[in-house]
């Protein structure tokens, strides 16, 4: 391994949040500093915080390992572009390929994929800005409330406030208009699932899941949520309100489904399956292959629970990416 090339957003601290922001993902200066220090403990690193500069110098890094930590402005293709470029140039990189990112960034489609492995998902429907207003009104009026309305594409809680949990047609209609006006289209409308919010964490390659665990969200001291979602207010501005703890609430049958889903993806390498669990079972909410991997991440919590460090997590990701690259077929030139 020559070097690890880190591509990240310019580090910053989020100072305000609202529905119109599409750029709330990224590492703070301290998170990026600690992550790079952890990488430097086992490999040399180069940092780029500008994608255009990185692409102009890509020819310098043909033998290096690219670590995409960049989110940019949230859009349906954002996370798929860099893996596609690396594949085309035969350059090794850490994380999911373009297909996996595209699948998982489409919340509606990814739930359909999860259903193919036997997972339960919330009942939901799509809303499009180009739809006749009568169709939108009819759908919102027949919803089983409470319901959640959120952007179908993207991640990082962009467009997802605590107020996206709505109880009436009037608030649903107002929120739908606000999301459309903020540039989100299409929207996903889903029934609200009360319960424990859990994440299934997996790391590995196309042949095996090497690390596996389950983490539970604790928000405002609560672990079971009757009428609450984790919106950008607490996620981005008041992060001390929430943290993850290692848990073991799900039955082995759900673990088996998760591993089968992971292994079905040609290149995931690390994946988080987020969901809610209650007396009716486990309901998948999202598939996330673009997870935050800083020192306070849920993946780091998983490694620390096993007596390992943040540097051990990042070293595993690097070594696993190289190993996975050797197992894959050489791309067509």
C-alpha positions, 0 to 999 in steps of 0.5 A: 500500500503506497498511501491512503488518500483521504477525500473529505469535505472542508472540515466545519462545525454546523452552526445552523440547521433547516429544511433547505440545507442540503450540506449538513454531512461532514466531519468537524475539524477535530473529527477529521484531525483524529481520523487522520491521526488514526490512519497515520498510525499505520500508513502515510496519508494525503488529504484533499478537501476539494474534489476538483483538485483531487480529480486533477491529480488522480494520476498521481494516486494510481497505486494508492488507496482512496478513502472517500469521506466526502459527502458534498451537497446531498443528491442522489448521485453524490456518493456514487460518482467517486467510486465509479471514477475509481472503478473506471481508472482501476484505482482501489478505494474503501467502501461501497461501489456505485451500484450499492450507493445508488441503491441505498440512497434511494430509500424507497427502492432500498426497502424493496431490496430489503424485503427480498431478504425477508425484512419487514418495512414500513408501509409507504408511498412516493410523492412527486412534485409533478403529480396533480395536486389532487393526487397528493391531497388524496394520498395525504388524507388517507394516511394512517397518522402519525406518519413521516414525510422525508426526502427519498434521496440522500442521507445525513438527515438532510430534510429530516427534522424532528418535525417531519413526524406529522399527526394531521393532514394539515401539517402533512400538507404544509410539510410536503410543500416546504420540502418540495420548495426546499428542492427535495423531490420525490418524497417518501411518506411512511407510517410511523413505527414506534420502538427501539431504534437499532442499527445492524453493523457489518464489515467484510467483503463479498465472501464473508461478514468479518465483523458483526454487531448491533447498536441501540440509539439512546436519545434524550435518555430514552431507548424506546420511542413512542412518538419521536424521530432522530432529526437534524436538530439533535443529530447536528446541533446537540449531539450530546443528546444522543449516543449508541450502545452495543445491544443484543435485542434482535433474534438470530433470524434478523442477523441471518437476513442482514448477513445475506443482504450484505453478501448480496452486494458486490462491494459494500465493505461496511454497511449499517441497516437502521430500523425500529424494533417492537412487539411486531418485529424489526422494521428496516428504515434505511440501508447506509453504506456511507456511514460516518467513521469518526472516533465517536461513530457506532462502528468505532463503538463496535470495535471498542466493545471488542477491545479494539481502537479507532485506528484498528477500525480504519486499518481493517477497512484499508486492508479489507479494501485491498483484499476485496480488490484482489478478489474482484474481477478486473474491470473492462477497459 
